[in-house]
Amino acid sequence: MDVKTFLAELLSVMTTLDFVEDTDLKTESIVLSGRVYLKKNNFLALYLS
């Protein structure tokens, strides 16, 4: 499994949690960044290179 697929699946699974509102995945050259938007205006940022 490549890194992009791993991060996409991780974010997808996280949306099943009750405290997660949304997720976002961006590819920027060699860095993948993901953001998990949580309730109460919080977020979790993930970066993989």
Order of alpha helices (4+ residues) and beta strands (2+ residues): alpha-beta-beta-beta
